[in-house]
Amino acid sequence: MNGLWRPRVLGAWRVPAAGPVILAVNHSHAVDGPMLMGTAPRPVHFLIKKEAFVGPLDPFLLGIGQLKVDRSGTDRTAVTNALGILERGDVLGIFPEGTRGEGDFASLRAGLAYFAVRSGAPVVPVAVLGSTERRGRLISAMPPLRGRVDVVFGDAFQAGDGSGRRTRTALDQATVRIQQRLTTHLENARRLTGRTG
């Protein structure tokens, strides 16, 4: 990442140095996941759509510990593998919006709340900013080479209410808490960096 762009990493110290943690990342560009993998203070295992595992990318992504997920329904294997990552005390990366979009955490899926409540792992919000501001001249679908991309880590928090309940209501309440924390972090990250997206 440092060879292609100029990432500026802010708040990496907020990621717990040990134990399970979930990085909840906004997702507005294809480079956001690789940018986080290349700049995070700990190795990150992402849930990635199975469509990305094609050709030489398949063994590469699997080799670096990424998790294949079928988004057409509940992928029990992916869920089990993701929980296993957290049980081992490792870092799980999730794009809580489920797919690339505005990157503003406006439409969260319930998956993040499920993993956070079920595992008890703290959630660290992460804002990747600058990946969509300008198009590159060589490859228009990518940010400009040597362009600045900011990766801003927020404070870790518990998504659950502390009761350990995993009912539908508890997960819905956790989703609301998560959305509020992620949205606030994104607003703070934009102020801190002076970026809009």
PyMOL commands that set and color helices and strands:
alter all, ss='L'
color gray80, all
select helices_A, chain A and resi 12-14+32-39+50-52+57-63+76-87+111-119+168-193
alter helices_A, ss='H'
color red, helices_A
select strands_A, chain A and resi 6-10+21-25+44-49+67-69+91-94+123-129+148-153
alter strands_A, ss='S'
color yellow, strands_A
deselect
rebuild
show_as cartoon
